[in-house]
Amino acid sequence: MCVGHEIEDDELADEHCDHEDYDADILTGLASCGRCGARWVQTKEEIERQLRAQADYDAYCEEVEKPNN
């Protein structure tokens, strides 16, 4: 998932980390890996993918929460 540009190279970072467990701020474009602590600026495509995933999740939650008529 680390397609963006590295901001800092943490000496404690695991060289083989796949950055699957990361948090991202879609407003700033910054992401950080929860496993190794690496940080990077996300690409436009990564941010758009996250926005679509969040919109899909929100739509799913609305559908599930509708009362049955």
N, CA, C, O and CB atoms as a CASP TS submission, in Angstrom:
PFRMAT TS
TARGET T0000
AUTHOR 0000-0000-0000
METHOD Language model
MODEL 1
PARENT N/A
ATOM      1  N   MET     1       0.800  -1.191   0.000  1.00  0.00           N
ATOM      2  CA  MET     1       0.000   0.000   0.000  1.00  0.00           C
ATOM      3  C   MET     1       0.847   1.261   0.000  1.00  0.00           C
ATOM      4  O   MET     1       0.323   2.350  -0.238  1.00  0.00           O
ATOM      5  CB  MET     1      -0.912  -0.005   1.176  1.00  0.00           C
ATOM      6  N   CYS     2       2.117   1.145   0.256  1.00  0.00           N
ATOM      7  CA  CYS     2       2.973   2.324   0.320  1.00  0.00           C
ATOM      8  C   CYS     2       3.402   2.715  -1.085  1.00  0.00           C
ATOM      9  O   CYS     2       4.502   2.386  -1.527  1.00  0.00           O
ATOM     10  CB  CYS     2       4.206   2.066   1.215  1.00  0.00           C
ATOM     11  N   VAL     3       2.533   3.410  -1.769  1.00  0.00           N
ATOM     12  CA  VAL     3       2.807   3.813  -3.136  1.00  0.00           C
ATOM     13  C   VAL     3       3.303   5.255  -3.168  1.00  0.00           C
ATOM     14  O   VAL     3       3.961   5.665  -4.124  1.00  0.00           O
ATOM     15  CB  VAL     3       1.553   3.653  -4.009  1.00  0.00           C
ATOM     16  N   GLY     4       2.991   6.022  -2.129  1.00  0.00           N
ATOM     17  CA  GLY     4       3.369   7.428  -2.079  1.00  0.00           C
ATOM     18  C   GLY     4       4.847   7.619  -1.802  1.00  0.00           C
ATOM     19  O   GLY     4       5.635   6.679  -1.908  1.00  0.00           O
ATOM     20  N   HIS     5       5.212   8.817  -1.454  1.00  0.00           N
ATOM     21  CA  HIS     5       6.606   9.173  -1.230  1.00  0.00           C
ATOM     22  C   HIS     5       6.924   9.109   0.259  1.00  0.00           C
ATOM     23  O   HIS     5       6.190   9.666   1.075  1.00  0.00           O
ATOM     24  CB  HIS     5       6.909  10.577  -1.791  1.00  0.00           C
ATOM     25  N   GLU     6       8.010   8.437   0.615  1.00  0.00           N
ATOM     26  CA  GLU     6       8.427   8.341   2.006  1.00  0.00           C
ATOM     27  C   GLU     6       8.779   9.719   2.550  1.00  0.00           C
ATOM     28  O   GLU     6       9.442  10.503   1.872  1.00  0.00           O
ATOM     29  CB  GLU     6       9.620   7.388   2.147  1.00  0.00           C
ATOM     30  N   ILE     7       8.339  10.021   3.773  1.00  0.00           N
ATOM     31  CA  ILE     7       8.679  11.276   4.420  1.00  0.00           C
ATOM     32  C   ILE     7       9.906  11.091   5.295  1.00  0.00           C
ATOM     33  O   ILE     7      10.823  11.911   5.267  1.00  0.00           O
ATOM     34  CB  ILE     7       7.499  11.799   5.249  1.00  0.00           C
ATOM     35  N   GLU     8       9.925  10.028   6.062  1.00  0.00           N
ATOM     36  CA  GLU     8      11.067   9.778   6.914  1.00  0.00           C
ATOM     37  C   GLU     8      11.351   8.291   6.939  1.00  0.00           C
ATOM     38  O   GLU     8      10.439   7.472   6.828  1.00  0.00           O
ATOM     39  CB  GLU     8      10.827  10.317   8.332  1.00  0.00           C
ATOM     40  N   ASP     9      12.610   7.951   7.084  1.00  0.00           N
ATOM     41  CA  ASP     9      13.012   6.553   7.122  1.00  0.00           C
ATOM     42  C   ASP     9      13.347   6.211   8.560  1.00  0.00           C
ATOM     43  O   ASP     9      14.485   6.397   8.991  1.00  0.00           O
ATOM     44  CB  ASP     9      14.224   6.274   6.174  1.00  0.00           C
ATOM     45  N   ASP    10      12.377   5.716   9.306  1.00  0.00           N
ATOM     46  CA  ASP    10      12.555   5.385  10.710  1.00  0.00           C
ATOM     47  C   ASP    10      13.526   4.216  10.843  1.00  0.00           C
ATOM     48  O   ASP    10      13.338   3.178  10.207  1.00  0.00           O
ATOM     49  CB  ASP    10      11.201   5.049  11.369  1.00  0.00           C
ATOM     50  N   GLU    11      14.559   4.375  11.662  1.00  0.00           N
ATOM     51  CA  GLU    11      15.558   3.327  11.831  1.00  0.00           C
ATOM     52  C   GLU    11      14.957   2.056  12.405  1.00  0.00           C
ATOM     53  O   GLU    11      15.499   0.969  12.206  1.00  0.00           O
ATOM     54  CB  GLU    11      16.675   3.812  12.724  1.00  0.00           C
ATOM     55  N   LEU    12      13.839   2.183  13.118  1.00  0.00           N
ATOM     56  CA  LEU    12      13.203   1.014  13.722  1.00  0.00           C
ATOM     57  C   LEU    12      12.249   0.319  12.753  1.00  0.00           C
ATOM     58  O   LEU    12      11.703  -0.737  13.072  1.00  0.00           O
ATOM     59  CB  LEU    12      12.453   1.420  14.982  1.00  0.00           C
ATOM     60  N   ALA    13      12.048   0.896  11.590  1.00  0.00           N
ATOM     61  CA  ALA    13      11.091   0.343  10.625  1.00  0.00           C
ATOM     62  C   ALA    13      11.553  -1.022  10.124  1.00  0.00           C
ATOM     63  O   ALA    13      12.740  -1.251   9.889  1.00  0.00           O
ATOM     64  CB  ALA    13      10.904   1.306   9.437  1.00  0.00           C
ATOM     65  N   ASP    14      10.593  -1.909   9.970  1.00  0.00           N
ATOM     66  CA  ASP    14      10.855  -3.238   9.428  1.00  0.00           C
ATOM     67  C   ASP    14      10.980  -3.118   7.923  1.00  0.00           C
ATOM     68  O   ASP    14      10.045  -2.670   7.259  1.00  0.00           O
ATOM     69  CB  ASP    14       9.732  -4.247   9.817  1.00  0.00           C
ATOM     70  N   GLU    15      12.120  -3.510   7.370  1.00  0.00           N
ATOM     71  CA  GLU    15      12.363  -3.388   5.941  1.00  0.00           C
ATOM     72  C   GLU    15      11.342  -4.167   5.112  1.00  0.00           C
ATOM     73  O   GLU    15      11.098  -3.817   3.957  1.00  0.00           O
ATOM     74  CB  GLU    15      13.760  -3.867   5.615  1.00  0.00           C
ATOM     75  N   HIS    16      10.749  -5.204   5.672  1.00  0.00           N
ATOM     76  CA  HIS    16       9.847  -6.070   4.926  1.00  0.00           C
ATOM     77  C   HIS    16       8.371  -5.804   5.244  1.00  0.00           C
ATOM     78  O   HIS    16       7.513  -6.620   4.907  1.00  0.00           O
ATOM     79  CB  HIS    16      10.178  -7.516   5.214  1.00  0.00           C
ATOM     80  N   CYS    17       8.074  -4.693   5.878  1.00  0.00           N
ATOM     81  CA  CYS    17       6.695  -4.367   6.229  1.00  0.00           C
ATOM     82  C   CYS    17       5.911  -4.040   4.963  1.00  0.00           C
ATOM     83  O   CYS    17       6.395  -3.310   4.098  1.00  0.00           O
ATOM     84  CB  CYS    17       6.643  -3.180   7.226  1.00  0.00           C
ATOM     85  N   ASP    18       4.700  -4.584   4.857  1.00  0.00           N
ATOM     86  CA  ASP    18       3.858  -4.323   3.687  1.00  0.00           C
ATOM     87  C   ASP    18       2.918  -3.127   3.887  1.00  0.00           C
ATOM     88  O   ASP    18       2.154  -2.784   2.985  1.00  0.00           O
ATOM     89  CB  ASP    18       3.041  -5.561   3.359  1.00  0.00           C
ATOM     90  N   HIS    19       2.972  -2.494   5.058  1.00  0.00           N
ATOM     91  CA  HIS    19       2.175  -1.307   5.392  1.00  0.00           C
ATOM     92  C   HIS    19       0.672  -1.550   5.236  1.00  0.00           C
ATOM     93  O   HIS    19      -0.066  -0.626   4.895  1.00  0.00           O
ATOM     94  CB  HIS    19       2.596  -0.136   4.514  1.00  0.00           C
ATOM     95  N   GLU    20       0.212  -2.770   5.477  1.00  0.00           N
ATOM     96  CA  GLU    20      -1.212  -3.084   5.379  1.00  0.00           C
ATOM     97  C   GLU    20      -2.008  -2.446   6.516  1.00  0.00           C
ATOM     98  O   GLU    20      -3.177  -2.105   6.335  1.00  0.00           O
ATOM     99  CB  GLU    20      -1.419  -4.596   5.383  1.00  0.00           C
ATOM    100  N   ASP    21      -1.390  -2.282   7.682  1.00  0.00           N
ATOM    101  CA  ASP    21      -2.072  -1.713   8.849  1.00  0.00           C
ATOM    102  C   ASP    21      -1.653  -0.257   8.979  1.00  0.00           C
ATOM    103  O   ASP    21      -0.756   0.071   9.756  1.00  0.00           O
ATOM    104  CB  ASP    21      -1.739  -2.513  10.161  1.00  0.00           C
ATOM    105  N   TYR    22      -2.312   0.625   8.204  1.00  0.00           N
ATOM    106  CA  TYR    22      -1.922   2.028   8.257  1.00  0.00           C
ATOM    107  C   TYR    22      -3.123   2.921   8.471  1.00  0.00           C
ATOM    108  O   TYR    22      -4.254   2.558   8.148  1.00  0.00           O
ATOM    109  CB  TYR    22      -1.199   2.429   6.986  1.00  0.00           C
ATOM    110  N   ASP    23      -2.858   4.098   9.022  1.00  0.00           N
ATOM    111  CA  ASP    23      -3.871   5.128   9.198  1.00  0.00           C
ATOM    112  C   ASP    23      -3.572   6.222   8.192  1.00  0.00           C
ATOM    113  O   ASP    23      -2.412   6.507   7.896  1.00  0.00           O
ATOM    114  CB  ASP    23      -3.892   5.684  10.667  1.00  0.00           C
ATOM    115  N   ALA    24      -4.624   6.832   7.668  1.00  0.00           N
ATOM    116  CA  ALA    24      -4.438   7.876   6.674  1.00  0.00           C
ATOM    117  C   ALA    24      -5.354   9.049   6.969  1.00  0.00           C
ATOM    118  O   ALA    24      -6.486   8.876   7.421  1.00  0.00           O
ATOM    119  CB  ALA    24      -4.694   7.336   5.265  1.00  0.00           C
ATOM    120  N   ASP    25      -4.852  10.230   6.708  1.00  0.00           N
ATOM    121  CA  ASP    25      -5.626  11.459   6.829  1.00  0.00           C
ATOM    122  C   ASP    25      -5.918  11.942   5.415  1.00  0.00           C
ATOM    123  O   ASP    25      -5.023  12.430   4.725  1.00  0.00           O
ATOM    124  CB  ASP    25      -4.861  12.553   7.670  1.00  0.00           C
ATOM    125  N   ILE    26      -7.171  11.806   4.983  1.00  0.00           N
ATOM    126  CA  ILE    26      -7.504  12.156   3.602  1.00  0.00           C
ATOM    127  C   ILE    26      -7.467  13.660   3.363  1.00  0.00           C
ATOM    128  O   ILE    26      -7.425  14.099   2.213  1.00  0.00           O
ATOM    129  CB  ILE    26      -8.875  11.618   3.246  1.00  0.00           C
ATOM    130  N   LEU    27      -7.482  14.451   4.424  1.00  0.00           N
ATOM    131  CA  LEU    27      -7.400  15.896   4.259  1.00  0.00           C
ATOM    132  C   LEU    27      -5.973  16.360   3.975  1.00  0.00           C
ATOM    133  O   LEU    27      -5.759  17.266   3.170  1.00  0.00           O
ATOM    134  CB  LEU    27      -7.930  16.589   5.497  1.00  0.00           C
ATOM    135  N   THR    28      -4.999  15.735   4.640  1.00  0.00           N
ATOM    136  CA  THR    28      -3.596  16.131   4.449  1.00  0.00           C
ATOM    137  C   THR    28      -2.863  15.218   3.482  1.00  0.00           C
ATOM    138  O   THR    28      -1.837  15.599   2.919  1.00  0.00           O
ATOM    139  CB  THR    28      -2.869  16.141   5.779  1.00  0.00           C
ATOM    140  N   GLY    29      -3.394  13.998   3.283  1.00  0.00           N
ATOM    141  CA  GLY    29      -2.724  13.028   2.418  1.00  0.00           C
ATOM    142  C   GLY    29      -1.611  12.268   3.117  1.00  0.00           C
ATOM    143  O   GLY    29      -0.912  11.479   2.481  1.00  0.00           O
ATOM    144  N   LEU    30      -1.434  12.489   4.421  1.00  0.00           N
ATOM    145  CA  LEU    30      -0.387  11.788   5.161  1.00  0.00           C
ATOM    146  C   LEU    30      -0.889  10.446   5.670  1.00  0.00           C
ATOM    147  O   LEU    30      -2.024  10.327   6.132  1.00  0.00           O
ATOM    148  CB  LEU    30       0.107  12.643   6.329  1.00  0.00           C
ATOM    149  N   ALA    31      -0.036   9.448   5.581  1.00  0.00           N
ATOM    150  CA  ALA    31      -0.354   8.112   6.083  1.00  0.00           C
ATOM    151  C   ALA    31       0.788   7.638   6.956  1.00  0.00           C
ATOM    152  O   ALA    31       1.938   8.026   6.751  1.00  0.00           O
ATOM    153  CB  ALA    31      -0.612   7.114   4.920  1.00  0.00           C
ATOM    154  N   SER    32       0.470   6.791   7.938  1.00  0.00           N
ATOM    155  CA  SER    32       1.516   6.216   8.790  1.00  0.00           C
ATOM    156  C   SER    32       1.169   4.764   9.083  1.00  0.00           C
ATOM    157  O   SER    32       0.020   4.422   9.361  1.00  0.00           O
ATOM    158  CB  SER    32       1.674   7.026  10.115  1.00  0.00           C
ATOM    159  N   CYS    33       2.182   3.929   9.014  1.00  0.00           N
ATOM    160  CA  CYS    33       2.017   2.503   9.234  1.00  0.00           C
ATOM    161  C   CYS    33       1.971   2.212  10.728  1.00  0.00           C
ATOM    162  O   CYS    33       2.830   2.663  11.486  1.00  0.00           O
ATOM    163  CB  CYS    33       3.153   1.714   8.562  1.00  0.00           C
ATOM    164  N   GLY    34       0.965   1.458  11.142  1.00  0.00           N
ATOM    165  CA  GLY    34       0.823   1.088  12.544  1.00  0.00           C
ATOM    166  C   GLY    34       1.806   0.020  12.988  1.00  0.00           C
ATOM    167  O   GLY    34       2.040  -0.142  14.186  1.00  0.00           O
ATOM    168  N   ARG    35       2.384  -0.711  12.047  1.00  0.00           N
ATOM    169  CA  ARG    35       3.330  -1.779  12.380  1.00  0.00           C
ATOM    170  C   ARG    35       4.748  -1.262  12.524  1.00  0.00           C
ATOM    171  O   ARG    35       5.410  -1.522  13.529  1.00  0.00           O
ATOM    172  CB  ARG    35       3.291  -2.861  11.325  1.00  0.00           C
ATOM    173  N   CYS    36       5.221  -0.525  11.515  1.00  0.00           N
ATOM    174  CA  CYS    36       6.634  -0.142  11.519  1.00  0.00           C
ATOM    175  C   CYS    36       6.857   1.344  11.741  1.00  0.00           C
ATOM    176  O   CYS    36       7.994   1.766  11.950  1.00  0.00           O
ATOM    177  CB  CYS    36       7.271  -0.545  10.227  1.00  0.00           C
ATOM    178  N   GLY    37       5.804   2.147  11.700  1.00  0.00           N
ATOM    179  CA  GLY    37       5.931   3.575  11.951  1.00  0.00           C
ATOM    180  C   GLY    37       6.323   4.408  10.745  1.00  0.00           C
ATOM    181  O   GLY    37       6.504   5.619  10.873  1.00  0.00           O
ATOM    182  N   ALA    38       6.459   3.794   9.574  1.00  0.00           N
ATOM    183  CA  ALA    38       6.807   4.557   8.370  1.00  0.00           C
ATOM    184  C   ALA    38       5.704   5.562   8.072  1.00  0.00           C
ATOM    185  O   ALA    38       4.531   5.303   8.338  1.00  0.00           O
ATOM    186  CB  ALA    38       7.028   3.613   7.154  1.00  0.00           C
ATOM    187  N   ARG    39       6.085   6.710   7.518  1.00  0.00           N
ATOM    188  CA  ARG    39       5.115   7.736   7.143  1.00  0.00           C
ATOM    189  C   ARG    39       5.360   8.124   5.695  1.00  0.00           C
ATOM    190  O   ARG    39       6.499   8.138   5.229  1.00  0.00           O
ATOM    191  CB  ARG    39       5.212   8.981   8.078  1.00  0.00           C
ATOM    192  N   TRP    40       4.270   8.441   4.981  1.00  0.00           N
ATOM    193  CA  TRP    40       4.390   8.837   3.588  1.00  0.00           C
ATOM    194  C   TRP    40       3.213   9.707   3.183  1.00  0.00           C
ATOM    195  O   TRP    40       2.184   9.748   3.857  1.00  0.00           O
ATOM    196  CB  TRP    40       4.482   7.608   2.684  1.00  0.00           C
ATOM    197  N   VAL    41       3.387  10.398   2.073  1.00  0.00           N
ATOM    198  CA  VAL    41       2.314  11.183   1.467  1.00  0.00           C
ATOM    199  C   VAL    41       1.634  10.274   0.451  1.00  0.00           C
ATOM    200  O   VAL    41       2.281   9.718  -0.437  1.00  0.00           O
ATOM    201  CB  VAL    41       2.858  12.515   0.793  1.00  0.00           C
ATOM    202  N   GLN    42       0.329  10.135   0.594  1.00  0.00           N
ATOM    203  CA  GLN    42      -0.420   9.263  -0.310  1.00  0.00           C
ATOM    204  C   GLN    42      -0.536   9.889  -1.697  1.00  0.00           C
ATOM    205  O   GLN    42      -0.512  11.109  -1.859  1.00  0.00           O
ATOM    206  CB  GLN    42      -1.817   8.974   0.257  1.00  0.00           C
ATOM    207  N   THR    43      -0.662   9.016  -2.681  1.00  0.00           N
ATOM    208  CA  THR    43      -0.900   9.479  -4.039  1.00  0.00           C
ATOM    209  C   THR    43      -2.371   9.874  -4.171  1.00  0.00           C
ATOM    210  O   THR    43      -3.197   9.523  -3.328  1.00  0.00           O
ATOM    211  CB  THR    43      -0.517   8.383  -5.081  1.00  0.00           C
ATOM    212  N   LYS    44      -2.680  10.598  -5.223  1.00  0.00           N
ATOM    213  CA  LYS    44      -4.059  10.993  -5.502  1.00  0.00           C
ATOM    214  C   LYS    44      -4.945   9.753  -5.625  1.00  0.00           C
ATOM    215  O   LYS    44      -6.076   9.745  -5.139  1.00  0.00           O
ATOM    216  CB  LYS    44      -4.133  11.842  -6.794  1.00  0.00           C
ATOM    217  N   GLU    45      -4.432   8.708  -6.274  1.00  0.00           N
ATOM    218  CA  GLU    45      -5.197   7.472  -6.458  1.00  0.00           C
ATOM    219  C   GLU    45      -5.497   6.797  -5.121  1.00  0.00           C
ATOM    220  O   GLU    45      -6.597   6.279  -4.925  1.00  0.00           O
ATOM    221  CB  GLU    45      -4.434   6.507  -7.370  1.00  0.00           C
ATOM    222  N   GLU    46      -4.535   6.798  -4.203  1.00  0.00           N
ATOM    223  CA  GLU    46      -4.765   6.191  -2.887  1.00  0.00           C
ATOM    224  C   GLU    46      -5.852   6.938  -2.126  1.00  0.00           C
ATOM    225  O   GLU    46      -6.716   6.321  -1.504  1.00  0.00           O
ATOM    226  CB  GLU    46      -3.466   6.172  -2.067  1.00  0.00           C
ATOM    227  N   ILE    47      -5.809   8.258  -2.176  1.00  0.00           N
ATOM    228  CA  ILE    47      -6.813   9.062  -1.476  1.00  0.00           C
ATOM    229  C   ILE    47      -8.187   8.832  -2.095  1.00  0.00           C
ATOM    230  O   ILE    47      -9.169   8.664  -1.371  1.00  0.00           O
ATOM    231  CB  ILE    47      -6.444  10.565  -1.522  1.00  0.00           C
ATOM    232  N   GLU    48      -8.270   8.823  -3.416  1.00  0.00           N
ATOM    233  CA  GLU    48      -9.552   8.574  -4.088  1.00  0.00           C
ATOM    234  C   GLU    48     -10.097   7.191  -3.751  1.00  0.00           C
ATOM    235  O   GLU    48     -11.303   7.031  -3.559  1.00  0.00           O
ATOM    236  CB  GLU    48      -9.396   8.716  -5.605  1.00  0.00           C
ATOM    237  N   ARG    49      -9.221   6.190  -3.679  1.00  0.00           N
ATOM    238  CA  ARG    49      -9.649   4.830  -3.323  1.00  0.00           C
ATOM    239  C   ARG    49     -10.213   4.804  -1.913  1.00  0.00           C
ATOM    240  O   ARG    49     -11.214   4.134  -1.663  1.00  0.00           O
ATOM    241  CB  ARG    49      -8.474   3.837  -3.442  1.00  0.00           C
ATOM    242  N   GLN    50      -9.586   5.523  -0.987  1.00  0.00           N
ATOM    243  CA  GLN    50     -10.085   5.577   0.384  1.00  0.00           C
ATOM    244  C   GLN    50     -11.429   6.289   0.455  1.00  0.00           C
ATOM    245  O   GLN    50     -12.319   5.858   1.189  1.00  0.00           O
ATOM    246  CB  GLN    50      -9.075   6.276   1.290  1.00  0.00           C
ATOM    247  N   LEU    51     -11.587   7.369  -0.296  1.00  0.00           N
ATOM    248  CA  LEU    51     -12.862   8.088  -0.308  1.00  0.00           C
ATOM    249  C   LEU    51     -13.985   7.205  -0.846  1.00  0.00           C
ATOM    250  O   LEU    51     -15.092   7.208  -0.305  1.00  0.00           O
ATOM    251  CB  LEU    51     -12.748   9.365  -1.150  1.00  0.00           C
ATOM    252  N   ARG    52     -13.702   6.444  -1.917  1.00  0.00           N
ATOM    253  CA  ARG    52     -14.718   5.529  -2.472  1.00  0.00           C
ATOM    254  C   ARG    52     -15.065   4.438  -1.466  1.00  0.00           C
ATOM    255  O   ARG    52     -16.237   4.107  -1.286  1.00  0.00           O
ATOM    256  CB  ARG    52     -14.218   4.891  -3.792  1.00  0.00           C
ATOM    257  N   ALA    53     -14.057   3.883  -0.814  1.00  0.00           N
ATOM    258  CA  ALA    53     -14.300   2.817   0.171  1.00  0.00           C
ATOM    259  C   ALA    53     -15.138   3.346   1.329  1.00  0.00           C
ATOM    260  O   ALA    53     -16.034   2.650   1.808  1.00  0.00           O
ATOM    261  CB  ALA    53     -12.962   2.243   0.699  1.00  0.00           C
ATOM    262  N   GLN    54     -14.865   4.550   1.779  1.00  0.00           N
ATOM    263  CA  GLN    54     -15.636   5.131   2.874  1.00  0.00           C
ATOM    264  C   GLN    54     -17.072   5.394   2.443  1.00  0.00           C
ATOM    265  O   GLN    54     -18.006   5.151   3.208  1.00  0.00           O
ATOM    266  CB  GLN    54     -14.983   6.428   3.361  1.00  0.00           C
ATOM    267  N   ALA    55     -17.255   5.894   1.213  1.00  0.00           N
ATOM    268  CA  ALA    55     -18.606   6.143   0.699  1.00  0.00           C
ATOM    269  C   ALA    55     -19.379   4.836   0.573  1.00  0.00           C
ATOM    270  O   ALA    55     -20.562   4.786   0.907  1.00  0.00           O
ATOM    271  CB  ALA    55     -18.545   6.859  -0.665  1.00  0.00           C
ATOM    272  N   ASP    56     -18.728   3.778   0.096  1.00  0.00           N
ATOM    273  CA  ASP    56     -19.379   2.468  -0.015  1.00  0.00           C
ATOM    274  C   ASP    56     -19.777   1.945   1.360  1.00  0.00           C
ATOM    275  O   ASP    56     -20.868   1.400   1.529  1.00  0.00           O
ATOM    276  CB  ASP    56     -18.449   1.460  -0.715  1.00  0.00           C
ATOM    277  N   TYR    57     -18.899   2.110   2.337  1.00  0.00           N
ATOM    278  CA  TYR    57     -19.182   1.650   3.698  1.00  0.00           C
ATOM    279  C   TYR    57     -20.354   2.436   4.288  1.00  0.00           C
ATOM    280  O   TYR    57     -21.246   1.855   4.908  1.00  0.00           O
ATOM    281  CB  TYR    57     -17.926   1.796   4.596  1.00  0.00           C
ATOM    282  N   ASP    58     -20.351   3.752   4.094  1.00  0.00           N
ATOM    283  CA  ASP    58     -21.452   4.582   4.606  1.00  0.00           C
ATOM    284  C   ASP    58     -22.783   4.163   3.986  1.00  0.00           C
ATOM    285  O   ASP    58     -23.791   4.073   4.686  1.00  0.00           O
ATOM    286  CB  ASP    58     -21.183   6.073   4.319  1.00  0.00           C
ATOM    287  N   ALA    59     -22.790   3.907   2.678  1.00  0.00           N
ATOM    288  CA  ALA    59     -24.018   3.471   1.997  1.00  0.00           C
ATOM    289  C   ALA    59     -24.481   2.124   2.551  1.00  0.00           C
ATOM    290  O   ALA    59     -25.677   1.918   2.756  1.00  0.00           O
ATOM    291  CB  ALA    59     -23.789   3.372   0.465  1.00  0.00           C
ATOM    292  N   TYR    60     -23.550   1.213   2.791  1.00  0.00           N
ATOM    293  CA  TYR    60     -23.882  -0.090   3.361  1.00  0.00           C
ATOM    294  C   TYR    60     -24.514   0.086   4.749  1.00  0.00           C
ATOM    295  O   TYR    60     -25.532  -0.536   5.056  1.00  0.00           O
ATOM    296  CB  TYR    60     -22.617  -0.983   3.449  1.00  0.00           C
ATOM    297  N   CYS    61     -23.911   0.926   5.573  1.00  0.00           N
ATOM    298  CA  CYS    61     -24.434   1.138   6.929  1.00  0.00           C
ATOM    299  C   CYS    61     -25.840   1.727   6.886  1.00  0.00           C
ATOM    300  O   CYS    61     -26.702   1.327   7.670  1.00  0.00           O
ATOM    301  CB  CYS    61     -23.499   2.064   7.730  1.00  0.00           C
ATOM    302  N   GLU    62     -26.080   2.669   5.984  1.00  0.00           N
ATOM    303  CA  GLU    62     -27.418   3.244   5.844  1.00  0.00           C
ATOM    304  C   GLU    62     -28.423   2.186   5.448  1.00  0.00           C
ATOM    305  O   GLU    62     -29.542   2.170   5.960  1.00  0.00           O
ATOM    306  CB  GLU    62     -27.416   4.371   4.816  1.00  0.00           C
ATOM    307  N   GLU    63     -28.042   1.301   4.544  1.00  0.00           N
ATOM    308  CA  GLU    63     -28.936   0.232   4.078  1.00  0.00           C
ATOM    309  C   GLU    63     -29.252  -0.737   5.219  1.00  0.00           C
ATOM    310  O   GLU    63     -30.403  -1.139   5.391  1.00  0.00           O
ATOM    311  CB  GLU    63     -28.301  -0.532   2.888  1.00  0.00           C
ATOM    312  N   VAL    64     -28.256  -1.105   5.980  1.00  0.00           N
ATOM    313  CA  VAL    64     -28.443  -2.053   7.090  1.00  0.00           C
ATOM    314  C   VAL    64     -29.298  -1.447   8.192  1.00  0.00           C
ATOM    315  O   VAL    64     -30.075  -2.154   8.834  1.00  0.00           O
ATOM    316  CB  VAL    64     -27.086  -2.488   7.663  1.00  0.00           C
ATOM    317  N   GLU    65     -29.163  -0.153   8.415  1.00  0.00           N
ATOM    318  CA  GLU    65     -29.877   0.502   9.500  1.00  0.00           C
ATOM    319  C   GLU    65     -31.312   0.880   9.149  1.00  0.00           C
ATOM    320  O   GLU    65     -32.054   1.329  10.023  1.00  0.00           O
ATOM    321  CB  GLU    65     -29.133   1.723   9.916  1.00  0.00           C
ATOM    322  N   LYS    66     -31.726   0.708   7.883  1.00  0.00           N
ATOM    323  CA  LYS    66     -33.112   1.024   7.511  1.00  0.00           C
ATOM    324  C   LYS    66     -34.057   0.068   8.208  1.00  0.00           C
ATOM    325  O   LYS    66     -33.800  -1.135   8.268  1.00  0.00           O
ATOM    326  CB  LYS    66     -33.309   0.954   5.975  1.00  0.00           C
ATOM    327  N   PRO    67     -35.158   0.602   8.738  1.00  0.00           N
ATOM    328  CA  PRO    67     -36.146  -0.303   9.349  1.00  0.00           C
ATOM    329  C   PRO    67     -36.854  -1.124   8.263  1.00  0.00           C
ATOM    330  O   PRO    67     -37.099  -0.642   7.158  1.00  0.00           O
ATOM    331  CB  PRO    67     -37.190   0.503  10.184  1.00  0.00           C
ATOM    332  N   ASN    68     -37.167  -2.353   8.604  1.00  0.00           N
ATOM    333  CA  ASN    68     -37.883  -3.227   7.660  1.00  0.00           C
ATOM    334  C   ASN    68     -39.351  -2.806   7.611  1.00  0.00           C
ATOM    335  O   ASN    68     -39.995  -2.686   8.653  1.00  0.00           O
ATOM    336  CB  ASN    68     -37.753  -4.737   8.073  1.00  0.00           C
ATOM    337  N   ASN    69     -39.870  -2.588   6.439  1.00  0.00           N
ATOM    338  CA  ASN    69     -41.270  -2.177   6.286  1.00  0.00           C
ATOM    339  C   ASN    69     -42.127  -3.332   5.903  1.00  0.00           C
ATOM    340  O   ASN    69     -43.336  -3.173   5.730  1.00  0.00           O
ATOM    341  CB  ASN    69     -41.407  -1.084   5.258  1.00  0.00           C
TER
END
